[in-house]
Amino acid sequence: MKGLSDFDLLTLADVAKLLHCSKAHVCKAVAGRVRGCPPIPAVSLGRRKLVHRETFVSWIEANEQPASGDLISAPPVRVAGKRA
């Protein structure tokens, strides 16, 4: 069993700061209302939602992918020349 020192909970405002988005967007993500994004696991205490830091880190790692969904490649090479 974990001790109280290992019991690290984040508020939705804390999660929003870490993700650089609004608290409203985090609320939608926790509720599973963000398309293409699995719900963020949270603990409910009445109307309040809390997220275990360890679970949140695991959620991020499980959902990491390049922005386009493809592997990052080198940008196309432009050839300098006169336009026709």
A tleap script that builds the chain and sets N, CA, C and O, in Angstrom:
source leaprc.protein.ff14SB
mol = sequence {
  NMET LYS GLY LEU SER ASP PHE ASP LEU LEU
  THR LEU ALA ASP VAL ALA LYS LEU LEU HIE
  CYS SER LYS ALA HIE VAL CYS LYS ALA VAL
  ALA GLY ARG VAL ARG GLY CYS PRO PRO ILE
  PRO ALA VAL SER LEU GLY ARG ARG LYS LEU
  VAL HIE ARG GLU THR PHE VAL SER TRP ILE
  GLU ALA ASN GLU GLN PRO ALA SER GLY ASP
  LEU ILE SER ALA PRO PRO VAL ARG VAL ALA
  GLY LYS ARG CALA
}
set mol.1.N position { 0.841 -1.177 0.000 }
set mol.1.CA position { 0.000 0.000 0.000 }
set mol.1.C position { 0.887 1.240 0.000 }
set mol.1.O position { 1.908 1.287 0.685 }
set mol.2.N position { 0.483 2.245 -0.777 }
set mol.2.CA position { 1.279 3.462 -0.875 }
set mol.2.C position { 1.059 4.341 0.343 }
set mol.2.O position { -0.040 4.401 0.895 }
set mol.3.N position { 2.126 5.026 0.757 }
set mol.3.CA position { 2.015 5.984 1.846 }
set mol.3.C position { 1.467 7.308 1.328 }
set mol.3.O position { 1.368 7.515 0.118 }
set mol.4.N position { 1.115 8.193 2.237 }
set mol.4.CA position { 0.559 9.485 1.822 }
set mol.4.C position { 1.557 10.313 1.028 }
set mol.4.O position { 1.146 11.135 0.209 }
set mol.5.N position { 2.837 10.126 1.242 }
set mol.5.CA position { 3.842 10.880 0.487 }
set mol.5.C position { 3.876 10.439 -0.977 }
set mol.5.O position { 4.318 11.204 -1.835 }
set mol.6.N position { 3.415 9.211 -1.281 }
set mol.6.CA position { 3.385 8.707 -2.652 }
set mol.6.C position { 2.054 8.995 -3.346 }
set mol.6.O position { 1.880 8.664 -4.519 }
set mol.7.N position { 1.123 9.606 -2.630 }
set mol.7.CA position { -0.236 9.817 -3.110 }
set mol.7.C position { -0.328 11.204 -3.737 }
set mol.7.O position { -0.680 12.175 -3.068 }
set mol.8.N position { -0.007 11.288 -5.032 }
set mol.8.CA position { 0.091 12.574 -5.705 }
set mol.8.C position { -1.083 12.764 -6.657 }
set mol.8.O position { -1.164 12.085 -7.680 }
set mol.9.N position { -1.994 13.681 -6.332 }
set mol.9.CA position { -3.165 13.950 -7.150 }
set mol.9.C position { -3.070 15.334 -7.777 }
set mol.9.O position { -2.563 16.274 -7.164 }
set mol.10.N position { -3.563 15.445 -9.001 }
set mol.10.CA position { -3.583 16.715 -9.725 }
set mol.10.C position { -5.026 17.167 -9.890 }
set mol.10.O position { -5.914 16.348 -10.128 }
set mol.11.N position { -5.262 18.470 -9.764 }
set mol.11.CA position { -6.574 19.008 -10.084 }
set mol.11.C position { -6.673 19.157 -11.596 }
set mol.11.O position { -5.666 19.049 -12.295 }
set mol.12.N position { -7.867 19.401 -12.103 }
set mol.12.CA position { -8.017 19.600 -13.545 }
set mol.12.C position { -7.290 20.869 -13.992 }
set mol.12.O position { -6.819 20.941 -15.127 }
set mol.13.N position { -7.194 21.864 -13.118 }
set mol.13.CA position { -6.430 23.072 -13.438 }
set mol.13.C position { -4.940 22.737 -13.582 }
set mol.13.O position { -4.266 23.271 -14.463 }
set mol.14.N position { -4.429 21.855 -12.721 }
set mol.14.CA position { -3.026 21.418 -12.820 }
set mol.14.C position { -2.786 20.698 -14.145 }
set mol.14.O position { -1.782 20.939 -14.815 }
set mol.15.N position { -3.712 19.815 -14.517 }
set mol.15.CA position { -3.594 19.066 -15.775 }
set mol.15.C position { -3.615 20.038 -16.956 }
set mol.15.O position { -2.844 19.884 -17.904 }
set mol.16.N position { -4.496 21.034 -16.897 }
set mol.16.CA position { -4.592 22.024 -17.976 }
set mol.16.C position { -3.271 22.781 -18.138 }
set mol.16.O position { -2.837 23.032 -19.262 }
set mol.17.N position { -2.635 23.142 -17.030 }
set mol.17.CA position { -1.332 23.835 -17.102 }
set mol.17.C position { -0.279 22.938 -17.753 }
set mol.17.O position { 0.510 23.395 -18.580 }
set mol.18.N position { -0.274 21.658 -17.372 }
set mol.18.CA position { 0.712 20.730 -17.927 }
set mol.18.C position { 0.496 20.491 -19.418 }
set mol.18.O position { 1.460 20.309 -20.163 }
set mol.19.N position { -0.774 20.490 -19.861 }
set mol.19.CA position { -1.085 20.248 -21.268 }
set mol.19.C position { -1.135 21.533 -22.097 }
set mol.19.O position { -1.293 21.485 -23.317 }
set mol.20.N position { -1.001 22.687 -21.423 }
set mol.20.CA position { -1.076 23.984 -22.105 }
set mol.20.C position { -2.403 24.147 -22.844 }
set mol.20.O position { -2.437 24.521 -24.016 }
set mol.21.N position { -3.493 23.858 -22.134 }
set mol.21.CA position { -4.827 24.042 -22.704 }
set mol.21.C position { -5.747 24.539 -21.593 }
set mol.21.O position { -5.314 24.723 -20.456 }
set mol.22.N position { -7.010 24.754 -21.927 }
set mol.22.CA position { -7.958 25.274 -20.941 }
set mol.22.C position { -8.470 24.169 -20.023 }
set mol.22.O position { -8.434 22.986 -20.361 }
set mol.23.N position { -8.945 24.587 -18.862 }
set mol.23.CA position { -9.537 23.642 -17.926 }
set mol.23.C position { -10.804 23.032 -18.537 }
set mol.23.O position { -11.098 21.859 -18.304 }
set mol.24.N position { -11.550 23.815 -19.312 }
set mol.24.CA position { -12.767 23.314 -19.965 }
set mol.24.C position { -12.432 22.172 -20.928 }
set mol.24.O position { -13.168 21.189 -21.015 }
set mol.25.N position { -11.315 22.311 -21.649 }
set mol.25.CA position { -10.904 21.257 -22.578 }
set mol.25.C position { -10.517 19.990 -21.813 }
set mol.25.O position { -10.821 18.882 -22.253 }
set mol.26.N position { -9.852 20.151 -20.678 }
set mol.26.CA position { -9.484 19.002 -19.854 }
set mol.26.C position { -10.748 18.311 -19.329 }
set mol.26.O position { -10.816 17.083 -19.291 }
set mol.27.N position { -11.746 19.101 -18.927 }
set mol.27.CA position { -13.015 18.520 -18.459 }
set mol.27.C position { -13.648 17.665 -19.554 }
set mol.27.O position { -14.159 16.578 -19.288 }
set mol.28.N position { -13.609 18.167 -20.786 }
set mol.28.CA position { -14.146 17.399 -21.914 }
set mol.28.C position { -13.333 16.130 -22.151 }
set mol.28.O position { -13.894 15.076 -22.452 }
set mol.29.N position { -12.010 16.231 -22.017 }
set mol.29.CA position { -11.140 15.061 -22.213 }
set mol.29.C position { -11.394 14.001 -21.136 }
set mol.29.O position { -11.397 12.806 -21.431 }
set mol.30.N position { -11.605 14.429 -19.908 }
set mol.30.CA position { -11.903 13.485 -18.820 }
set mol.30.C position { -13.249 12.804 -19.075 }
set mol.30.O position { -13.411 11.618 -18.788 }
set mol.31.N position { -14.209 13.552 -19.612 }
set mol.31.CA position { -15.539 13.009 -19.892 }
set mol.31.C position { -15.570 12.172 -21.167 }
set mol.31.O position { -16.584 11.539 -21.460 }
set mol.32.N position { -14.467 12.158 -21.935 }
set mol.32.CA position { -14.413 11.372 -23.160 }
set mol.32.C position { -15.086 12.052 -24.340 }
set mol.32.O position { -15.533 11.380 -25.269 }
set mol.33.N position { -15.164 13.384 -24.314 }
set mol.33.CA position { -15.845 14.117 -25.386 }
set mol.33.C position { -14.886 14.823 -26.332 }
set mol.33.O position { -15.280 15.769 -27.015 }
set mol.34.N position { -13.629 14.379 -26.385 }
set mol.34.CA position { -12.661 14.937 -27.332 }
set mol.34.C position { -12.390 13.869 -28.383 }
set mol.34.O position { -11.866 12.797 -28.081 }
set mol.35.N position { -12.757 14.182 -29.622 }
set mol.35.CA position { -12.625 13.213 -30.719 }
set mol.35.C position { -11.161 12.812 -30.920 }
set mol.35.O position { -10.273 13.664 -30.937 }
set mol.36.N position { -10.923 11.525 -31.070 }
set mol.36.CA position { -9.581 11.019 -31.316 }
set mol.36.C position { -8.702 10.969 -30.076 }
set mol.36.O position { -7.495 10.748 -30.180 }
set mol.37.N position { -9.290 11.170 -28.913 }
set mol.37.CA position { -8.521 11.209 -27.667 }
set mol.37.C position { -9.214 10.313 -26.641 }
set mol.37.O position { -10.367 10.565 -26.291 }
set mol.38.N position { -8.539 9.279 -26.155 }
set mol.38.CA position { -9.152 8.454 -25.115 }
set mol.38.C position { -9.328 9.275 -23.831 }
set mol.38.O position { -8.540 10.185 -23.572 }
set mol.39.N position { -10.339 8.968 -23.035 }
set mol.39.CA position { -10.577 9.743 -21.807 }
set mol.39.C position { -9.381 9.709 -20.859 }
set mol.39.O position { -8.686 8.699 -20.743 }
set mol.40.N position { -9.162 10.820 -20.194 }
set mol.40.CA position { -8.126 10.892 -19.157 }
set mol.40.C position { -8.715 10.251 -17.898 }
set mol.40.O position { -9.766 10.691 -17.433 }
set mol.41.N position { -8.070 9.225 -17.334 }
set mol.41.CA position { -8.598 8.594 -16.121 }
set mol.41.C position { -8.589 9.573 -14.947 }
set mol.41.O position { -7.582 10.235 -14.696 }
set mol.42.N position { -9.698 9.664 -14.234 }
set mol.42.CA position { -9.813 10.591 -13.109 }
set mol.42.C position { -10.608 9.950 -11.977 }
set mol.42.O position { -11.400 9.033 -12.195 }
set mol.43.N position { -10.383 10.447 -10.772 }
set mol.43.CA position { -11.092 10.020 -9.575 }
set mol.43.C position { -12.141 11.088 -9.273 }
set mol.43.O position { -11.830 12.280 -9.279 }
set mol.44.N position { -13.369 10.676 -9.013 }
set mol.44.CA position { -14.432 11.627 -8.688 }
set mol.44.C position { -14.617 11.720 -7.181 }
set mol.44.O position { -14.715 10.708 -6.488 }
set mol.45.N position { -14.662 12.942 -6.693 }
set mol.45.CA position { -14.998 13.215 -5.291 }
set mol.45.C position { -16.148 14.217 -5.328 }
set mol.45.O position { -15.932 15.428 -5.307 }
set mol.46.N position { -17.353 13.705 -5.381 }
set mol.46.CA position { -18.507 14.575 -5.601 }
set mol.46.C position { -18.427 15.126 -7.007 }
set mol.46.O position { -18.322 14.360 -7.965 }
set mol.47.N position { -18.474 16.447 -7.151 }
set mol.47.CA position { -18.353 17.071 -8.472 }
set mol.47.C position { -16.893 17.295 -8.856 }
set mol.47.O position { -16.591 17.606 -10.008 }
set mol.48.N position { -16.004 17.139 -7.908 }
set mol.48.CA position { -14.580 17.392 -8.153 }
set mol.48.C position { -13.924 16.175 -8.785 }
set mol.48.O position { -14.206 15.038 -8.408 }
set mol.49.N position { -13.047 16.423 -9.748 }
set mol.49.CA position { -12.285 15.354 -10.409 }
set mol.49.C position { -10.805 15.563 -10.105 }
set mol.49.O position { -10.301 16.684 -10.155 }
set mol.50.N position { -10.123 14.475 -9.793 }
set mol.50.CA position { -8.691 14.507 -9.532 }
set mol.50.C position { -8.021 13.427 -10.376 }
set mol.50.O position { -8.614 12.384 -10.653 }
set mol.51.N position { -6.781 13.689 -10.780 }
set mol.51.CA position { -6.041 12.768 -11.642 }
set mol.51.C position { -4.756 12.361 -10.936 }
set mol.51.O position { -3.993 13.213 -10.480 }
set mol.52.N position { -4.517 11.050 -10.848 }
set mol.52.CA position { -3.252 10.564 -10.285 }
set mol.52.C position { -2.133 10.960 -11.240 }
set mol.52.O position { -2.235 10.730 -12.445 }
set mol.53.N position { -1.074 11.548 -10.714 }
set mol.53.CA position { 0.044 11.984 -11.559 }
set mol.53.C position { 0.631 10.809 -12.342 }
set mol.53.O position { 0.905 10.940 -13.535 }
set mol.54.N position { 0.825 9.681 -11.695 }
set mol.54.CA position { 1.418 8.505 -12.344 }
set mol.54.C position { 0.531 8.005 -13.492 }
set mol.54.O position { 1.039 7.638 -14.552 }
set mol.55.N position { -0.783 7.991 -13.284 }
set mol.55.CA position { -1.729 7.579 -14.320 }
set mol.55.C position { -1.715 8.567 -15.482 }
set mol.55.O position { -1.783 8.170 -16.645 }
set mol.56.N position { -1.627 9.858 -15.158 }
set mol.56.CA position { -1.588 10.895 -16.179 }
set mol.56.C position { -0.349 10.756 -17.062 }
set mol.56.O position { -0.438 10.877 -18.284 }
set mol.57.N position { 0.801 10.501 -16.446 }
set mol.57.CA position { 2.038 10.313 -17.208 }
set mol.57.C position { 1.911 9.086 -18.109 }
set mol.57.O position { 2.337 9.117 -19.264 }
set mol.58.N position { 1.327 8.006 -17.586 }
set mol.58.CA position { 1.121 6.798 -18.397 }
set mol.58.C position { 0.172 7.075 -19.557 }
set mol.58.O position { 0.384 6.575 -20.661 }
set mol.59.N position { -0.878 7.871 -19.317 }
set mol.59.CA position { -1.835 8.225 -20.363 }
set mol.59.C position { -1.146 9.008 -21.477 }
set mol.59.O position { -1.395 8.760 -22.657 }
set mol.60.N position { -0.280 9.951 -21.106 }
set mol.60.CA position { 0.454 10.732 -22.103 }
set mol.60.C position { 1.354 9.813 -22.926 }
set mol.60.O position { 1.354 9.886 -24.155 }
set mol.61.N position { 2.121 8.947 -22.259 }
set mol.61.CA position { 3.037 8.045 -22.967 }
set mol.61.C position { 2.284 7.117 -23.912 }
set mol.61.O position { 2.768 6.832 -25.007 }
set mol.62.N position { 1.113 6.643 -23.509 }
set mol.62.CA position { 0.333 5.732 -24.342 }
set mol.62.C position { -0.259 6.437 -25.562 }
set mol.62.O position { -0.575 5.787 -26.558 }
set mol.63.N position { -0.410 7.754 -25.490 }
set mol.63.CA position { -1.059 8.492 -26.566 }
set mol.63.C position { -0.110 9.368 -27.368 }
set mol.63.O position { -0.552 10.145 -28.214 }
set mol.64.N position { 1.183 9.254 -27.115 }
set mol.64.CA position { 2.149 10.053 -27.868 }
set mol.64.C position { 2.231 9.569 -29.304 }
set mol.64.O position { 2.316 8.369 -29.565 }
set mol.65.N position { 2.207 10.510 -30.228 }
set mol.65.CA position { 2.390 10.211 -31.638 }
set mol.65.C position { 2.727 11.507 -32.355 }
set mol.65.O position { 2.394 12.587 -31.866 }
set mol.66.N position { 3.379 11.420 -33.500 }
set mol.66.CA position { 3.652 12.641 -34.258 }
set mol.66.C position { 2.334 13.315 -34.641 }
set mol.66.O position { 1.311 12.646 -34.777 }
set mol.67.N position { 2.358 14.626 -34.812 }
set mol.67.CA position { 1.151 15.402 -35.079 }
set mol.67.C position { 0.401 14.911 -36.315 }
set mol.67.O position { -0.830 14.887 -36.308 }
set mol.68.N position { 1.105 14.524 -37.367 }
set mol.68.CA position { 0.443 14.095 -38.598 }
set mol.68.C position { 0.060 12.621 -38.569 }
set mol.68.O position { -0.675 12.156 -39.440 }
set mol.69.N position { 0.549 11.882 -37.579 }
set mol.69.CA position { 0.287 10.452 -37.523 }
set mol.69.C position { 1.329 9.648 -38.289 }
set mol.69.O position { 1.386 8.426 -38.154 }
set mol.70.N position { 2.154 10.315 -39.091 }
set mol.70.CA position { 3.209 9.652 -39.853 }
set mol.70.C position { 4.547 9.948 -39.204 }
set mol.70.O position { 4.650 10.796 -38.317 }
set mol.71.N position { 5.563 9.243 -39.654 }
set mol.71.CA position { 6.901 9.531 -39.172 }
set mol.71.C position { 7.346 10.897 -39.676 }
set mol.71.O position { 6.989 11.311 -40.779 }
set mol.72.N position { 8.112 11.576 -38.874 }
set mol.72.CA position { 8.600 12.900 -39.260 }
set mol.72.C position { 9.669 12.728 -40.335 }
set mol.72.O position { 10.613 11.955 -40.168 }
set mol.73.N position { 9.510 13.451 -41.430 }
set mol.73.CA position { 10.483 13.360 -42.513 }
set mol.73.C position { 11.074 14.732 -42.778 }
set mol.73.O position { 10.616 15.739 -42.237 }
set mol.74.N position { 12.092 14.754 -43.613 }
set mol.74.CA position { 12.751 16.011 -43.953 }
set mol.74.C position { 11.822 16.855 -44.823 }
set mol.74.O position { 11.037 16.303 -45.595 }
set mol.75.N position { 11.897 18.181 -44.713 }
set mol.75.CA position { 11.052 19.036 -45.546 }
set mol.75.C position { 11.456 18.915 -47.010 }
set mol.75.O position { 12.604 18.580 -47.303 }
set mol.76.N position { 10.525 19.185 -47.946 }
set mol.76.CA position { 10.866 19.084 -49.368 }
set mol.76.C position { 11.932 20.119 -49.745 }
set mol.76.O position { 11.986 21.214 -49.185 }
set mol.77.N position { 12.760 19.747 -50.691 }
set mol.77.CA position { 13.829 20.641 -51.149 }
set mol.77.C position { 13.265 21.519 -52.257 }
set mol.77.O position { 12.673 21.019 -53.213 }
set mol.78.N position { 13.450 22.821 -52.127 }
set mol.78.CA position { 12.987 23.755 -53.149 }
set mol.78.C position { 14.127 24.060 -54.099 }
set mol.78.O position { 15.271 24.239 -53.682 }
set mol.79.N position { 13.808 24.117 -55.352 }
set mol.79.CA position { 14.810 24.429 -56.356 }
set mol.79.C position { 14.606 25.876 -56.772 }
set mol.79.O position { 13.523 26.273 -57.203 }
set mol.80.N position { 15.658 26.645 -56.636 }
set mol.80.CA position { 15.570 28.056 -57.005 }
set mol.80.C position { 15.599 28.159 -58.521 }
set mol.80.O position { 16.407 27.502 -59.177 }
set mol.81.N position { 14.749 28.955 -59.058 }
set mol.81.CA position { 14.722 29.098 -60.503 }
set mol.81.C position { 13.710 30.163 -60.902 }
set mol.81.O position { 12.999 30.712 -60.060 }
set mol.82.N position { 13.659 30.438 -62.169 }
set mol.82.CA position { 12.756 31.450 -62.689 }
set mol.82.C position { 11.391 30.828 -62.942 }
set mol.82.O position { 11.290 29.720 -63.470 }
set mol.83.N position { 10.345 31.549 -62.561 }
set mol.83.CA position { 8.997 31.054 -62.800 }
set mol.83.C position { 8.621 31.264 -64.254 }
set mol.83.O position { 9.031 32.238 -64.884 }
set mol.84.N position { 7.851 30.353 -64.764 }
set mol.84.CA position { 7.427 30.450 -66.167 }
set mol.84.C position { 6.196 31.297 -66.334 }
set mol.84.O position { 5.716 31.475 -67.453 }
savepdb mol mol.pdb
quit
